[in-house]
Amino acid sequence: MGLYSSYILPRAVHLACGSKPVMRQRKKVVPYARGCVLEVGIGTGLNLPYYDTTRVSKVWGLDPEPAMIRMAHRVADSVPFEVDFIGLSGAEIPLEDNSVDTVVMTYTLCTIADTFTALLQMRRVLRPGGELIFCEHGAAPDASVRRWQDRINPIWKRLGGGCHLNRVIPAEIEAGGFRIKSMDSMYIAGWRPVSFNYRGVAVSR
C-alpha cells in the first residue's frame, strides 16, 4: 500500500473531494468560520480559498498525511492569512484548551478511526461560544441506499484511506459532546451511496 497511499490515494482524494458538487458544499459552510480556526483534515487545502478574509485571522491545518499537506502548502501560499500545518490526526491536537474560535471539519469524520476521541479534542480546544462547522457525507436515510453503503463499506474503507460510507454523522458529533445548533441534510449530485450530506453548526454541550 506504500505507493498507493503515498502517490495515488492523495490525488484520487483530491479529485473526488474537489468535484463541483462537493466544492459547492464547501463554499456554503467555510465562510462562516471566524477568528482563529482549526481545520481538522485540511487535506490538500480545498477549503482555503473559501475562508472569509475579513473574519479569519489564522488557520491551523491538521492532517496526518504528509502528501496531502505538501499539496496544501501550494494553496496556502496564495491566501492572505496565516496557515500553520500540523501533521497529526484528529485524536492528537497539540493546541491549548480554549485556543480556537472555530473548528472546521469537511469530509473528514468519515476517515477518523477514533471519532469519539477526536471530537473530544475538538471540543477541548474550542473557546466558550466557539462553533464546530461541519459538512460530511454519511449514512443515507433510504433503506435501499443504506444497504448498499453497508455492503460496500468494507472494501471502500481499504481503497479510500479509511473512509466510511455509513457513519451516522449527527450521532457521532453528539456522542463527542456537541449539541447541533442547525443542520441540513440532502443528497448532492453523484453516486447515491457516497452523496448523502450533512451540513451544519454545532456547539459544546
C-alpha atoms as one frame of an Amber mdcrd trajectory, in Angstrom:
protein
   0.000   0.000   0.000   3.057   2.323   0.186   2.977   3.555  -3.410  -0.807
   3.656  -3.449  -1.172   5.582  -0.169   1.712   7.966  -0.887   1.010   8.880
  -4.512  -2.229   7.531  -5.920  -4.620   7.951  -2.975  -3.843  11.650  -2.258
  -4.545  12.576  -5.871  -7.659  10.421  -6.013  -8.981  12.038  -2.831  -8.155
  15.495  -4.188 -10.155  14.810  -7.345 -13.126  13.267  -5.540 -13.256  15.911
  -2.807 -12.734  18.658  -5.371 -15.677  17.710  -7.565 -18.130  20.506  -8.389
 -20.984  19.238  -6.145 -18.616  18.858  -3.189 -16.981  22.236  -3.751 -20.431
  23.860  -3.753 -20.985  22.431  -0.274 -17.630  23.728   0.936 -18.477  27.173
  -0.383 -21.692  27.183   1.684 -20.114  26.397   5.061 -16.493  27.551   5.187
 -17.237  31.326   5.083 -18.974  31.029   8.465 -15.634  30.370  10.177 -14.263
  33.225  12.250 -11.224  34.179  14.266  -8.549  31.588  14.883  -9.607  28.436
  13.052  -8.631  24.796  13.411  -9.387  22.845  10.245  -9.383  19.134  11.051
  -8.471  17.122   7.973  -7.286  20.013   5.854  -6.258  17.541   3.157  -4.990
  19.265   0.033  -6.269  22.695   1.093  -9.512  22.732  -0.877 -11.272  24.887
   1.740  -8.629  27.598   1.961  -9.951  29.817  -0.865 -13.406  29.921   0.775
 -12.444  31.441   4.121 -13.723  34.987   4.579 -10.521  37.005   4.901 -12.369
  39.726   6.833 -13.374  37.232   9.537 -10.447  34.816   9.801  -7.082  35.695
  11.342  -5.336  32.325  11.211  -5.931  28.708  10.203  -4.325  25.693  11.830
  -4.457  22.879   9.279  -4.411  19.420  10.841  -3.805  16.313   8.722  -1.808
  13.114   9.291  -0.926  12.601   5.627   2.360  14.265   4.517   1.458  14.010
   0.832  -1.777  15.922   1.459  -0.014  18.630   3.423   2.564  19.086   0.669
  -0.248  19.752  -1.778  -1.992  22.097   0.674   1.158  24.209   1.101   0.814
  25.377  -2.500  -2.695  26.687  -1.827  -1.691  28.244   1.495   0.870  30.408
  -0.281  -1.941  32.159  -2.156  -4.158  33.205   0.781  -3.651  36.421   2.806
  -3.991  34.893   6.278  -1.520  32.738   8.194  -1.775  28.969   7.740   0.178
  26.618  10.002   0.149  22.879   9.369   0.106  20.125  11.986   0.957  16.646
  10.737  -1.174  14.705  13.220  -4.576  13.031  13.388  -7.735  14.446  14.931
  -7.102  12.433  18.086  -3.811  14.307  18.634  -4.474  18.041  18.577  -1.436
  19.798  20.145  -3.219  23.093  20.844  -4.070  24.580  24.234  -7.517  24.366
  25.796  -9.920  27.110  24.664  -7.493  28.320  21.989  -9.572  28.458  18.769
 -12.783  30.224  17.814 -13.931  27.793  15.122 -13.309  24.183  14.211 -13.961
  23.344  10.557 -14.451  19.743   9.509 -15.405  18.890   5.930 -15.424  15.347
   4.511 -13.159  14.290   7.367 -15.150  12.468  10.040 -15.627   9.537   7.677
 -11.895   8.728   7.837 -11.084   9.284  11.521 -10.556   5.960  13.264 -11.425
   7.155  16.788 -14.165   9.716  16.212 -15.065   9.972  19.902 -11.555  10.982
  20.989 -11.130  13.339  18.028 -14.372  15.162  18.788 -13.467  15.450  22.469
 -10.187  17.043  21.363 -12.030  19.492  19.101 -14.340  20.378  21.963 -11.362
  20.888  24.294  -9.625  23.432  22.057 -12.780  25.428  21.281 -13.244  28.615
  23.259 -16.545  29.171  25.085 -19.029  30.220  22.435 -16.927  28.651  19.670
 -18.502  26.621  16.893 -17.855  23.391  15.040 -18.751  23.893  11.387 -19.160
  20.608   9.565 -20.023  19.205   6.162 -19.797  15.425   5.869 -21.111  12.546
   3.829 -22.604   9.596   5.653 -25.472   7.201   6.241 -28.372   7.733   3.856
 -31.995   7.759   5.098 -33.230   5.420   2.347 -33.055   1.746   3.278 -32.054
   0.638  -0.220 -29.136   3.092  -0.360 -28.126   2.244   3.201 -27.958  -1.449
   2.318 -25.541  -0.638  -0.497 -23.474   1.537   1.837 -23.213  -1.282   4.377
 -22.399  -3.821   1.688 -19.683  -1.767   0.011 -18.169  -0.225   3.140 -15.514
  -2.888   3.936 -13.791  -2.641   0.544 -14.446   1.107   0.308 -12.525   1.668
   3.558  -9.491  -0.151   2.200  -9.448   1.718  -1.101 -10.485   5.099   0.313
  -7.908   5.565   3.038 -10.247   4.558   5.861 -13.323   6.372   4.553 -16.616
   5.005   5.930 -19.748   5.335   3.815 -22.273   4.621   6.552 -21.467   6.716
   9.601 -24.440   8.488  11.179 -22.793  11.890  11.378 -25.166  13.687  13.807
 -24.914  10.815  16.290 -21.117  10.825  16.073 -20.945  14.576  16.694 -23.355
  14.452  19.624 -21.506  11.488  21.185 -18.381  13.664  21.204 -20.022  16.220
  23.497 -21.528  18.645  20.976 -25.055  19.961  20.501 -26.124  20.539  16.909
 -27.491  24.085  16.544 -28.543  23.820  12.935 -28.230  21.215  10.208 -29.358
  20.453   6.680 -29.142  17.021   5.117 -29.591  16.128   1.476 -28.354  14.129
  -1.482 -25.965  16.074  -3.640 -25.252  15.196  -7.262 -23.367  11.942  -7.650
 -23.477   8.255  -6.876 -26.063   7.909  -4.105 -24.070   5.698  -1.683 -21.485
   8.486  -1.350 -23.639  11.551  -1.898 -25.839  11.932   1.192 -24.523  15.010
   3.004 -24.935  16.541   6.438 -24.119  20.240   6.745 -24.389  22.329   9.911
 -23.090  24.010  13.044 -22.556  22.500  16.485 -21.513  23.893  19.871 -20.201
  22.329  23.071 -22.825  20.978  25.424
